[in-house]
Amino acid sequence: MRQKACCSLSGMICPDGTPGASPDQNDRVLRVDMTAGTLSFEPYPAAWRLLGGRALTARVLARECDPRCDPLGPDNVLVVAPGLLSGSAVPTSGRVSFGARSPLTGGIKEANAGGNVGQHLMRLGVRAIVVSGRPAEASRRFGLEIDGAGARLVPADDHAGRLNYALCEYLDARYPATASFAVVGPAGELGIKGASIACTDREGRRPTRHAARGGLGAVMGAKGLKFIAVDPGRLPARPPADPAAFAVIVKRFTQKKKAASRVYEHGTSAFVNVANLLDSLPTRNRRSGRADFAPQLDGSGIVASFAERGGEMQACMNGCVVQCTNKVHAPDGSHETSSLEFETLALLGANCGIETWDEVAQLDRLCDDVGVDTIEIGAAIGVYMDAGRMDYGDLSGMKQLLAEIARGSALGRTVGDGVVSVGKSTGHDRVPAVKGQAIAAWEPRTLNATGVTYATSAMGADHTAGLSLDPTVPREELAATSQMLQMINAANDSSGCCMFLGCSLDDLRELYGAFYDTAVSRQAIGDIAWQVLEDEWTFNRRAGFTAADDRLPEWMATEALGTSRAVFDVPDDVIQAVYERIDVGEALYSFTASG
């Protein structure tokens, strides 16, 4: 493989940086062949004009990736796709999706992240990066640079094994202040199945925004990519086709969504006590849905610490109006971690018997540095503890396990490869997983509609696939509720808009129509959302998944939880009904995203 390869963005941007009349007339797909060491740009397909983010990763993978390939082999395809509205003036719209065949589940996987990578790619007109192949020498490491002058592969062997914080400090010092980065830590390089891809925060320095689930960091690592650096320079936001009309809509939309997003003003960490009341705080490998120490984990304590330690609520990307990221400082006032979220507090915290947010913050920092999913690792360690291999609440032991993952030891690989791996290694059969992936914090026994999503999502047990916090959904409405939420969340994942902005399908079609100057009907936006699910389900069927994989662990059907003695005993016919499109009327277009 050559030491350096490059290609030009010629034609993508006018010489003076002035955009053309259409916001997407010069958009491109960047193809990177890691086997040959070559890069090339091709025009973005007109038929995909309204596809971005998750819709685009699903479409590319459905067409170009062998569903039965080795996830860490050369035939897997890694797709990086900013959301359709990323790079525009729409608030909180800069998320970027990563997609591939998951080494954790064996099925299709999309995971998205905040930060500015998505914003920056779209400002450069790069609608997708499609990475294929892998270096002939598995030990080789490369960086992918993208800016207004073109795209290049550069040697990065000196960064082999480097932790994410140190890597991002180096990149921040080397590249312009306008750049953002997507990186993998040692876990990704080692092919650990719980490895994440970390995007830097709005300040461009910290690897705290993770496309975490499904082990996509291992796919990026297997491709020989240690980092992606994106620098748009001083390019402005993507221009809408009708700037005056679009400005009116964005102003109205921003005012409306600022009020709606106040529920997240202290971040998702403030949901710990809510989950506790719903018997949905996984405690000691889900032996309970409540923890008596929940108030010590709740995000209200984090917010209270700002006055003494410093720290604040902040945005993770430019243009965010939600600002749900808690910048957490240690007792000495130094930065500990950013965005200590509910799922992390639940899985690394209550699930492992860790009783304070301060302790979870230390673990979160290590997970960010090593580059692993806090949900998968927290669940895996919970099983390890439940099997009697470690005491609950053993903070130092958990830190040691994370160090083992970074080293790639046998024990580190067992834990880093997730809950199913730990269950097999210990012989413990009480494993909370669906399709090979750890169940997210929100409890399917008390929240049956969410359990149906866990069972039917092509992604495995992701709460962001379609979360319902209503424990009273009637059985006859479980399939419709799950399907509706999966469609809405798929559309939001495709738009680049953060779920916490709370966009409905009506919101998205209005924004799409104004930005791209094309009428988007309710039927059209609904069809786009449904097609995302169809593309993903089709991929999984071709990969060998059947209805037998659409089941939660058997013990969840018999082991009752909480005062309501809740179980997940939803019949198979209800679960399978999700795969046929259900007409829910007005609700499909007015309901907002969850997760």
Steps between C-alpha positions, in 0.01 A plus 500: 500500500634842412614733774272778385212521258287798416220619276359843428166654588518688169154610394349450842532860611520815292852649508388789721304272734167632375230234491294436190124552460417148617624386844604163360601560140868420563459230765725195481566156640858437613613142443804371686653166407731403786637199310620700201560819697290702256235769538248630249201729489184431306183706455232445759207305346203725426263222607646519852448874535280470811709226662752579770637351822346163585287486183819531299704247699215250462469559125873473429543189713194334346654549155873464558570286807481120509280430804697181569846656479752492781419824691872558557602388153559694178150440361322692775415859407521789742271788409527845656197715418406838645131567545299658222476836680852494647704805414188716466354766728246256644574488875659188649518330161864395474498132592694252290424131445746212475379171353638152425438134568536476876766271647285485814163400352593374153224721361481850363591778740475877499622713787506878495679767695503872566799728476582689180613225263159481332472878472845523347455220246180654369654846472761338277227332297604148608170315535665165576835335553502135390801307629578154364788255520777498759879541493700198387706547817255481788732699725487810281310809625379791289321828540246631251519877446215687330500874435430755228805389302404135481538177694812307596614187678799572722713264709398470864715208617643716777153510658454123525354416840466864599212584732232734371571802721870503414423449133253788489743729682757423230252554216372822653854638511577397143184596312326838471258604772217457248555123475308218666594134541362147515737257668533148635685403813694180574175300518418580139851416380484167682166403346319504834130449424386768742724766344360844418586782260559824691429841350649810654280751681418850380831626636671245273719351770325232699390156370169509686232454233475131416343294227516232761278203439564192289879502490541732202827623650637151435397528134676834463805357674501194276503734199828641631345840572613655827337835436300712258578873502247735339580867451248720316709811564277805501236362267154627599197293581339315209269743322131417457340519159274785622693683776220744594228237533735261676605765754137559598440129554824449696423795729151368577631146539782611734266692730261207518772243566683706762192477719445131425860405578500639854439149630866434410646816653695291753572220253384141510682450830193656660298192399653270764231567758229476233627158393518395864131584550412301187690191624724560200838566659698179438655409832750220559457331162130581500425309818302812585362800314560733793802608702480661843807702402338643184502860634880478525518415128247754379620791289369760743818437699711568194329834442539588869876435473550774239507779759789346693696307235422683180341328205180594322223390268614556143437412137683212335477654152474840337143626478364290787205654688457210743841510673451172688871416539618514859866595519603313815798602710688296759523622863824686418323696224662319206292370212386142563255422221234658285147378460461259787169366373220294649592178321857522630387579855262206483722233344841590643333622818194327646542189285847443648420617853691829458311746715614855413522704182852604599617139473312445173665814359841340554389188314342703221829686448683169466243363255535813285877465509512129415216545251219268613123513535404573861172308457659179372790513744280585799267214414792262443658583834159458664484142368861444612402611850177300499704192413702552819823606329506845663317670783232755420624852561867412440610826338870415487421159350293664227783740421735205472265329256503811279880495511489134393281597202752764396777240519301240309559228758285185495287635786485842336373351176241290683352803673551740210316266265186551706235326705464190283876449509509526880203265532672236289832540680352470849224251417249749639164484323339817637611718210299814405545514122306498174668403172831488686485856631446608860154626589506873564407636843126554448336182625289294256311320776343821626502675160366233266478724190871571537555126535327446165741754348795313651367177345430630150756772435763384254752664732455279804386639835549873434279740695559765232327279243159583647454562871164510676497601868129420534455187714124495429501435123232229445622174353294552186682829437857385571590420138355824363668709770839340444476521122395864508787596730748302293391686186519842669840429648632364170392823332669710768819293479496573128447875537801576719268651760562400860214296647487741790388772262177302475428512126182349361469374143299814423790711629749312285301513180450875541872553555598272212255674268624848584869413485493300178212690339293190439158403630520214750162346577405303806494189284852573376657559842324192638628292209857623558481398865348161420759429231780546754354220710437284194858541378632402844265205547580373150872516574451297817284238328774458240750470786301204634276657765155347551201547730682284754743789552216740589483387860609637832672276756268227630555599862336836432172319434502333842711712735255766622625851568385767745179549692299442182670160454564592139628250243555506126262234374390663174384231253700439181208599278493847659874538448487382138218747423760777505629384162176589319433871465223614735288810441499702823358811336589851616725377781772387259558855380450697821677273752860595579822300515614327818826374637 
